[in-house]
């Protein structure tokens, strides 16, 4: 695959009116390669977008989201609950998903309330 300066040189030579044969001689690249990159403006540097891949967690995302809404955000605990349902993935997959959907706790809110008892 041609990249960078060599590809730019091919384009410049073609713009100057050189034939594929002349460009191949000047650049030291095969004539077929020159033709491949220059024919019909086929020079494309952007790759086509990939199709999104599935996850082992996809069938269980609604169940995990329900657990997170109920306040359960521990990945090992969620794994223990969905493992018997047939989930075969790893704890890290659950942890990453929970991190992406869990609600943010305000920074000023305290996690616990202090309780004082009388002596």
MMTF fields as JSON, N, C-alpha, C and O atoms, coordinates in Angstrom:
{
  "mmtfVersion": "1.0.0",
  "mmtfProducer": "UNKNOWN",
  "numBonds": 475,
  "numAtoms": 476,
  "numGroups": 119,
  "numChains": 1,
  "numModels": 1,
  "chainsPerModel": [1],
  "groupsPerChain": [119],
  "chainIdList": ["A"],
  "bondAtomList": [4, 2, 8, 6, 12, 10, 16, 14, 20, 18, 24, 22, 28, 26, 32, 30, 36, 34, 40, 38, 44, 42, 48, 46, 52, 50, 56, 54, 60, 58, 64, 62, 68, 66, 72, 70, 76, 74, 80, 78, 84, 82, 88, 86, 92, 90, 96, 94, 100, 98, 104, 102, 108, 106, 112, 110, 116, 114, 120, 118, 124, 122, 128, 126, 132, 130, 136, 134, 140, 138, 144, 142, 148, 146, 152, 150, 156, 154, 160, 158, 164, 162, 168, 166, 172, 170, 176, 174, 180, 178, 184, 182, 188, 186, 192, 190, 196, 194, 200, 198, 204, 202, 208, 206, 212, 210, 216, 214, 220, 218, 224, 222, 228, 226, 232, 230, 236, 234, 240, 238, 244, 242, 248, 246, 252, 250, 256, 254, 260, 258, 264, 262, 268, 266, 272, 270, 276, 274, 280, 278, 284, 282, 288, 286, 292, 290, 296, 294, 300, 298, 304, 302, 308, 306, 312, 310, 316, 314, 320, 318, 324, 322, 328, 326, 332, 330, 336, 334, 340, 338, 344, 342, 348, 346, 352, 350, 356, 354, 360, 358, 364, 362, 368, 366, 372, 370, 376, 374, 380, 378, 384, 382, 388, 386, 392, 390, 396, 394, 400, 398, 404, 402, 408, 406, 412, 410, 416, 414, 420, 418, 424, 422, 428, 426, 432, 430, 436, 434, 440, 438, 444, 442, 448, 446, 452, 450, 456, 454, 460, 458, 464, 462, 468, 466, 472, 470],
  "bondOrderList": [1, 1, 1, 1, 1, 1, 1, 1, 1, 1, 1, 1, 1, 1, 1, 1, 1, 1, 1, 1, 1, 1, 1, 1, 1, 1, 1, 1, 1, 1, 1, 1, 1, 1, 1, 1, 1, 1, 1, 1, 1, 1, 1, 1, 1, 1, 1, 1, 1, 1, 1, 1, 1, 1, 1, 1, 1, 1, 1, 1, 1, 1, 1, 1, 1, 1, 1, 1, 1, 1, 1, 1, 1, 1, 1, 1, 1, 1, 1, 1, 1, 1, 1, 1, 1, 1, 1, 1, 1, 1, 1, 1, 1, 1, 1, 1, 1, 1, 1, 1, 1, 1, 1, 1, 1, 1, 1, 1, 1, 1, 1, 1, 1, 1, 1, 1, 1, 1],
  "groupList": [{"groupName": "UNK", "atomNameList": ["N", "CA", "C", "O"], "elementList": ["N", "C", "C", "O"], "formalChargeList": [0, 0, 0, 0], "bondAtomList": [1, 0, 2, 1, 3, 2], "bondOrderList": [1, 1, 2], "singleLetterCode": "X", "chemCompType": "L-PEPTIDE LINKING"}],
  "groupTypeList": [0, 0, 0, 0, 0, 0, 0, 0, 0, 0, 0, 0, 0, 0, 0, 0, 0, 0, 0, 0, 0, 0, 0, 0, 0, 0, 0, 0, 0, 0, 0, 0, 0, 0, 0, 0, 0, 0, 0, 0, 0, 0, 0, 0, 0, 0, 0, 0, 0, 0, 0, 0, 0, 0, 0, 0, 0, 0, 0, 0, 0, 0, 0, 0, 0, 0, 0, 0, 0, 0, 0, 0, 0, 0, 0, 0, 0, 0, 0, 0, 0, 0, 0, 0, 0, 0, 0, 0, 0, 0, 0, 0, 0, 0, 0, 0, 0, 0, 0, 0, 0, 0, 0, 0, 0, 0, 0, 0, 0, 0, 0, 0, 0, 0, 0, 0, 0, 0, 0],
  "groupIdList": [1, 2, 3, 4, 5, 6, 7, 8, 9, 10, 11, 12, 13, 14, 15, 16, 17, 18, 19, 20, 21, 22, 23, 24, 25, 26, 27, 28, 29, 30, 31, 32, 33, 34, 35, 36, 37, 38, 39, 40, 41, 42, 43, 44, 45, 46, 47, 48, 49, 50, 51, 52, 53, 54, 55, 56, 57, 58, 59, 60, 61, 62, 63, 64, 65, 66, 67, 68, 69, 70, 71, 72, 73, 74, 75, 76, 77, 78, 79, 80, 81, 82, 83, 84, 85, 86, 87, 88, 89, 90, 91, 92, 93, 94, 95, 96, 97, 98, 99, 100, 101, 102, 103, 104, 105, 106, 107, 108, 109, 110, 111, 112, 113, 114, 115, 116, 117, 118, 119],
  "secStructList": [7, 7, 7, 2, 2, 2, 2, 2, 2, 2, 2, 2, 2, 2, 2, 6, 6, 7, 7, 2, 2, 2, 2, 2, 2, 2, 2, 6, 7, 7, 2, 2, 2, 2, 2, 2, 2, 2, 4, 4, 4, 7, 7, 7, 7, 1, 7, 7, 7, 7, 7, 7, 7, 7, 7, 6, 6, 4, 4, 4, 2, 2, 2, 2, 2, 2, 2, 2, 2, 6, 6, 7, 7, 7, 2, 2, 2, 2, 2, 2, 2, 2, 2, 6, 6, 6, 7, 7, 1, 7, 2, 2, 2, 2, 2, 2, 2, 2, 2, 2, 2, 1, 7, 7, 7, 7, 6, 6, 7, 7, 1, 1, 7, 7, 7, 7, 7, 7, 7],
  "xCoordList": [0.839, 0.0, 0.883, 1.792, 0.622, 1.406, 0.869, -0.342, 1.78, 1.377, 2.24, 3.293, 1.778, 2.566, 3.097, 2.369, 4.379, 5.016, 4.98, 4.77, 5.174, 5.174, 3.826, 3.762, 2.765, 1.428, 1.201, 0.594, 1.688, 1.554, 2.348, 1.905, 3.523, 4.327, 3.585, 3.599, 2.937, 2.162, 1.067, 0.855, 0.385, -0.699, -0.166, -0.782, 0.972, 1.569, 1.991, 1.739, 2.626, 3.066, 1.874, 1.937, 0.794, -0.398, -1.009, -1.5, -0.972, -1.509, -0.664, -1.179, 0.62, 1.497, 1.296, 1.851, 0.494, 0.165, 0.986, 0.923, 1.747, 2.537, 1.633, 0.588, 2.052, 1.308, 1.659, 2.6, 0.883, 1.145, 2.555, 3.261, 2.953, 4.272, 5.378, 6.344, 5.236, 6.254, 6.308, 7.386, 5.148, 5.094, 5.76, 6.476, 5.525, 6.129, 7.651, 8.35, 8.175, 9.612, 10.202, 11.231, 9.534, 10.066, 10.003, 10.882, 8.974, 8.794, 9.372, 9.564, 9.649, 10.182, 9.123, 9.437, 7.87, 6.751, 6.2, 6.29, 5.641, 5.073, 3.975, 3.25, 3.869, 2.855, 1.45, 0.555, 1.262, -0.045, -0.398, -1.556, 0.601, 0.365, -0.006, -0.924, 0.695, 0.379, -1.046, -1.806, -1.4, -2.747, -3.798, -4.85, -3.514, -4.46, -4.756, -5.904, -3.719, -3.906, -4.436, -5.022, -4.244, -4.634, -5.883, -6.494, -6.264, -7.385, -8.696, -8.997, -9.44, -10.777, -10.814, -11.828, -9.747, -9.722, -9.92, -10.555, -9.378, -9.618, -8.765, -8.77, -8.032, -7.219, -8.15, -8.785, -8.221, -9.114, -8.318, -7.909, -8.101, -7.325, -8.2, -7.7, -9.502, -10.395, -10.875, -11.267, -10.841, -11.317, -12.825, -13.361, -13.515, -14.966, -15.274, -14.506, -16.374, -16.695, -16.995, -17.557, -16.607, -16.839, -18.25, -18.851, -18.75, -20.03, -19.825, -18.818, -20.748, -20.577, -20.62, -21.45, -19.712, -19.653, -20.586, -20.854, -21.062, -21.918, -21.101, -19.879, -21.778, -21.134, -21.862, -23.041, -21.162, -21.818, -22.837, -23.753, -22.673, -23.56, -24.845, -25.791, -24.909, -26.068, -27.41, -28.323, -27.587, -28.887, -29.24, -30.4, -28.237, -28.46, -28.418, -28.518, -28.272, -28.12, -29.341, -29.194, -30.525, -31.73, -31.788, -32.191, -31.391, -31.392, -30.367, -30.656, -29.169, -28.124, -28.56, -28.313, -29.199, -29.682, -30.714, -30.753, -31.537, -32.502, -31.807, -32.222, -30.75, -29.98, -29.351, -29.341, -28.831, -28.192, -29.227, -28.936, -30.415, -31.486, -31.861, -32.215, -31.783, -32.101, -30.957, -31.103, -29.819, -28.699, -27.586, -26.6, -27.703, -26.659, -25.669, -25.988, -24.46, -23.463, -22.198, -21.201, -22.228, -21.071, -21.043, -21.964, -19.977, -19.852, -19.823, -20.465, -19.102, -19.12, -20.515, -20.904, -21.264, -22.61, -23.537, -24.357, -23.4, -24.225, -23.849, -24.72, -22.55, -22.101, -22.684, -23.091, -22.729, -23.315, -24.8, -25.328, -25.47, -26.913, -27.22, -28.183, -26.409, -26.734, -25.964, -26.272, -24.976, -24.233, -25.131, -25.041, -26.013, -26.918, -27.933, -28.532, -28.123, -29.051, -28.419, -29.103, -27.094, -26.431, -25.351, -24.757, -25.075, -24.022, -22.667, -22.35, -21.854, -20.559, -19.4, -18.249, -19.681, -18.628, -17.872, -18.038, -17.049, -16.196, -16.745, -17.619, -16.207, -16.613, -16.255, -16.983, -15.153, -14.712, -15.727, -15.944, -16.342, -17.358, -18.524, -19.043, -18.931, -20.023, -19.587, -20.343, -18.384, -17.885, -17.87, -18.297, -17.384, -17.337, -18.733, -18.959, -19.673, -21.038, -21.699, -22.366, -21.514, -22.114, -21.545, -22.27, -20.246, -19.62, -20.222, -20.354, -20.587, -21.128, -22.578, -23.029, -23.33, -24.75, -25.108, -26.21, -24.204, -24.592, -24.709, -23.959, -25.649, -25.822, -24.658, -24.118, -24.283, -23.193, -23.692, -24.784, -22.888, -23.221, -22.725, -21.563, -23.568, -23.102, -21.937, -21.913, -20.988, -19.787, -20.073, -19.335, -21.115, -21.436, -22.214, -22.329, -22.753, -23.581, -22.695, -21.655, -23.132, -22.398, -22.951, -24.151, -22.06, -22.478, -23.172, -24.057, -22.778, -23.385, -23.788, -23.259, -24.732, -25.162, -24.607, -24.751, -23.976, -23.367, -24.47, -25.465, -24.267, -25.26, -24.574, -23.603, -25.066, -24.498, -25.508, -26.694, -25.042, -25.925, -25.53, -24.398, -26.486, -26.214, -25.412, -25.568, -24.543, -23.748, -24.598, -24.075],
  "yCoordList": [-1.168, 0.0, 1.229, 1.348, 2.138, 3.362, 4.392, 4.542, 5.103, 6.119, 7.348, 7.31, 8.426, 9.628, 10.239, 10.439, 10.531, 11.311, 10.595, 11.24, 9.301, 8.566, 8.677, 8.868, 8.561, 8.688, 10.104, 10.287, 11.092, 12.48, 12.706, 13.425, 12.087, 12.203, 11.615, 12.195, 10.466, 9.859, 10.812, 10.989, 11.416, 12.334, 13.569, 14.041, 14.086, 15.246, 14.925, 15.707, 13.783, 13.397, 13.211, 13.571, 12.652, 12.467, 13.817, 14.013, 14.749, 16.089, 16.814, 17.668, 16.485, 17.096, 16.487, 16.974, 15.41, 14.826, 13.608, 13.167, 13.055, 11.867, 10.638, 10.571, 9.664, 8.414, 7.485, 7.73, 6.415, 5.443, 4.863, 4.677, 4.582, 4.002, 4.96, 4.544, 6.243, 7.229, 7.41, 7.532, 7.424, 7.586, 6.393, 6.558, 5.196, 3.996, 4.06, 3.68, 4.534, 4.662, 5.681, 5.433, 6.837, 7.916, 7.588, 7.995, 6.859, 6.611, 5.274, 5.067, 4.37, 3.068, 2.113, 1.165, 2.363, 1.529, 0.821, 1.338, -0.337, -1.1, -0.298, 0.476, -0.5, 0.196, -0.171, 0.673, -1.436, -1.861, -1.158, -0.811, -0.953, -0.258, 1.193, 1.726, 1.826, 3.209, 3.289, 4.178, 2.375, 2.375, 2.167, 2.807, 1.28, 0.994, 2.242, 2.492, 3.024, 4.187, 5.406, 6.293, 5.468, 6.672, 6.523, 7.526, 5.319, 5.115, 5.593, 5.285, 6.323, 6.764, 7.472, 7.406, 8.134, 8.831, 7.901, 8.263, 6.7, 5.676, 5.858, 4.997, 6.966, 7.202, 7.575, 8.63, 6.721, 6.93, 6.646, 5.51, 7.662, 7.469, 7.109, 6.58, 7.382, 7.079, 5.643, 5.17, 4.959, 3.586, 3.588, 4.484, 2.603, 2.545, 2.251, 1.554, 2.766, 2.521, 1.047, 0.357, 0.588, -0.803, -0.988, -0.061, -2.175, -2.508, -2.681, -3.253, -2.204, -2.377, -3.851, -4.613, -4.236, -5.617, -5.822, -4.902, -7.015, -7.36, -7.675, -7.808, -7.791, -8.101, -9.272, -9.499, -10.014, -11.097, -10.545, -11.251, -9.283, -8.657, -8.12, -7.81, -8.002, -7.408, -7.994, -7.216, -9.314, -9.839, -9.531, -9.644, -9.14, -8.927, -7.454, -7.142, -6.551, -5.136, -4.562, -3.75, -4.964, -4.458, -4.928, -4.173, -6.154, -6.696, -5.943, -5.557, -5.736, -5.015, -3.576, -3.043, -2.945, -1.575, -1.519, -0.549, -2.536, -2.61, -2.711, -2.072, -3.511, -3.621, -2.275, -1.889, -1.573, -0.277, 0.734, 1.534, 0.711, 1.612, 1.325, 2.236, 0.059, -0.325, -0.035, -0.227, 0.426, 0.794, -0.225, -0.004, -1.329, -2.351, -2.026, -2.168, -1.588, -1.232, -2.082, -1.796, -3.103, -3.975, -5.01, -5.813, -4.975, -5.912, -7.372, -8.2, -7.731, -9.137, -9.606, -10.742, -8.719, -9.096, -9.277, -10.194, -8.405, -8.527, -9.795, -10.488, -10.1, -11.324, -12.556, -13.502, -12.555, -13.682, -13.844, -14.954, -12.748, -12.822, -13.211, -13.935, -12.738, -13.056, -14.273, -14.786, -14.734, -15.942, -17.155, -17.858, -17.431, -18.575, -18.429, -19.415, -17.199, -16.979, -17.333, -17.362, -17.607, -18.003, -17.051, -17.276, -16.001, -15.056, -15.732, -16.307, -15.67, -16.347, -15.366, -15.784, -14.077, -13.066, -12.865, -13.621, -11.844, -11.559, -10.395, -9.649, -10.269, -9.214, -7.83, -6.866, -7.726, -6.443, -5.862, -4.65, -6.701, -6.235, -5.62, -4.576, -6.254, -5.73, -4.421, -3.449, -4.391, -3.188, -1.992, -0.901, -2.185, -1.093, -0.616, 0.586, -1.545, -1.166, -0.405, 0.606, -0.889, -0.222, 1.187, 2.129, 1.321, 2.639, 3.605, 4.797, 3.099, 3.97, 4.364, 5.387, 3.57, 3.893, 4.369, 4.875, 4.22, 4.571, 6.081, 6.827, 6.526, 7.97, 8.546, 7.891, 9.766, 10.422, 10.901, 11.457, 10.682, 11.139, 12.571, 12.842, 13.494, 14.868, 14.911, 14.154, 15.783, 15.824, 16.322, 15.981, 17.114, 17.646, 16.675, 16.889, 15.615, 14.679, 13.724, 13.269, 13.432, 12.493, 11.089, 10.895, 10.13, 8.749, 8.198, 7.35, 8.675, 8.188, 9.37, 10.474, 9.113, 10.127, 9.727, 8.581, 10.675, 10.381, 10.174, 10.899, 9.165, 8.837, 8.843, 8.114, 9.655, 9.736, 9.173, 9.498, 8.349, 7.827, 8.434, 8.875, 8.441, 8.974, 7.955, 6.75, 8.441, 7.507, 6.743, 5.912],
  "zCoordList": [0.0, 0.0, 0.0, 0.822, -0.912, -1.009, -0.04, 0.118, 0.608, 1.572, 1.399, 0.763, 1.971, 2.132, 0.864, -0.108, 0.894, -0.167, -1.513, -2.54, -1.533, -2.799, -3.492, -4.706, -2.735, -3.312, -3.845, -4.901, -3.115, -3.568, -4.851, -5.747, -4.931, -6.156, -7.35, -8.436, -7.158, -8.256, -8.718, -9.917, -7.779, -8.123, -8.855, -9.81, -8.407, -9.063, -10.495, -11.412, -10.682, -12.019, -12.952, -14.128, -12.431, -13.263, -13.625, -14.737, -12.665, -12.932, -13.978, -14.699, -14.069, -15.064, -16.449, -17.434, -16.519, -17.818, -18.201, -19.349, -17.282, -17.582, -17.679, -17.033, -18.498, -18.628, -17.474, -16.719, -17.355, -16.293, -16.436, -15.444, -17.669, -17.928, -17.487, -16.849, -17.829, -17.451, -15.929, -15.345, -15.308, -13.853, -13.175, -12.188, -13.703, -13.139, -13.248, -12.309, -14.378, -14.56, -13.588, -12.96, -13.471, -12.634, -11.134, -10.374, -10.713, -9.281, -8.818, -7.619, -9.752, -9.381, -8.854, -8.134, -9.214, -8.784, -10.013, -11.126, -9.815, -10.923, -11.633, -11.008, -12.951, -13.738, -13.276, -13.255, -12.906, -12.415, -11.102, -10.868, -10.255, -8.998, -9.263, -8.639, -10.177, -10.539, -11.063, -10.679, -11.924, -12.5, -11.416, -11.433, -10.482, -9.398, -8.577, -8.21, -8.289, -7.433, -8.174, -7.553, -9.473, -10.21, -11.074, -11.443, -11.395, -12.299, -11.672, -10.519, -12.422, -12.053, -10.692, -9.996, -10.311, -9.026, -7.856, -6.865, -7.966, -6.955, -5.71, -4.83, -5.621, -4.444, -3.301, -3.319, -2.333, -1.194, 0.07, 0.307, 0.872, 2.084, 3.267, 4.26, 3.188, 4.307, 4.217, 3.15, 5.342, 5.379, 5.572, 6.225, 5.019, 5.231, 6.696, 7.359, 7.201, 8.612, 8.854, 8.003, 10.035, 10.394, 10.942, 11.484, 10.793, 11.393, 12.89, 13.307, 13.702, 15.143, 15.524, 15.029, 16.41, 16.848, 18.027, 18.8, 18.145, 19.257, 20.495, 20.43, 21.609, 22.878, 23.517, 23.245, 24.365, 25.091, 26.069, 26.491, 26.427, 27.399, 26.76, 27.484, 25.45, 24.78, 25.225, 25.503, 25.309, 25.727, 27.183, 27.578, 27.983, 29.414, 29.817, 31.003, 28.86, 29.186, 29.898, 30.811, 29.5, 30.169, 31.617, 32.501, 31.858, 33.225, 34.073, 35.205, 33.521, 34.25, 34.507, 35.588, 33.539, 33.73, 34.854, 35.61, 34.967, 36.068, 37.412, 38.379, 37.478, 38.715, 39.088, 40.256, 38.09, 38.35, 38.835, 39.725, 38.27, 38.729, 40.175, 40.924, 40.564, 41.942, 42.906, 44.113, 42.385, 43.231, 43.293, 43.996, 42.588, 42.586, 41.47, 40.29, 41.849, 40.835, 40.952, 40.29, 41.769, 41.951, 40.83, 40.685, 40.046, 38.917, 39.356, 38.71, 40.436, 40.846, 41.275, 41.005, 41.944, 42.374, 41.172, 41.142, 40.196, 38.986, 38.23, 37.704, 38.172, 37.506, 38.188, 37.513, 39.511, 40.243, 39.943, 39.999, 39.627, 39.348, 37.908, 37.657, 36.953, 35.553, 35.037, 33.961, 35.787, 35.393, 35.248, 34.242, 36.236, 36.102, 34.963, 34.531, 34.48, 33.362, 32.023, 31.0, 32.024, 30.788, 30.323, 29.268, 31.069, 30.681, 30.799, 31.841, 29.731, 29.723, 29.634, 29.503, 29.701, 29.582, 30.881, 31.838, 30.898, 32.042, 32.86, 32.419, 34.053, 34.983, 34.447, 34.684, 33.735, 33.208, 32.232, 32.215, 31.43, 30.491, 31.243, 30.847, 32.311, 33.131, 33.779, 33.785, 34.32, 34.997, 34.048, 34.425, 32.827, 31.853, 31.484, 31.337, 31.332, 30.984, 32.138, 31.917, 33.359, 34.524, 34.664, 34.983, 34.424, 34.514, 33.497, 33.776, 32.323, 31.277, 31.532, 31.017, 32.324, 32.512, 33.912, 34.12, 34.878, 36.246, 36.381, 35.753, 37.2, 37.382, 38.181, 39.072, 37.854, 38.566, 39.923, 40.034, 40.942, 42.285, 42.42, 42.118, 42.863, 43.036, 44.024, 44.994, 43.779, 44.61, 46.018, 46.942, 46.211, 47.535, 48.398, 49.605, 47.819, 48.567, 49.37, 48.894, 50.597, 51.44, 51.229, 51.029, 51.279, 51.081, 52.319, 52.206, 53.512, 54.748, 55.616, 55.483, 56.503, 57.453, 58.814, 59.242, 59.486, 60.777, 61.804, 61.833, 62.647, 63.688, 65.04, 65.247, 65.962, 67.305, 68.292, 68.234, 69.175, 70.225, 71.568, 71.77, 72.463, 73.79, 74.585, 74.389, 75.495, 76.279, 77.292, 78.035]
}
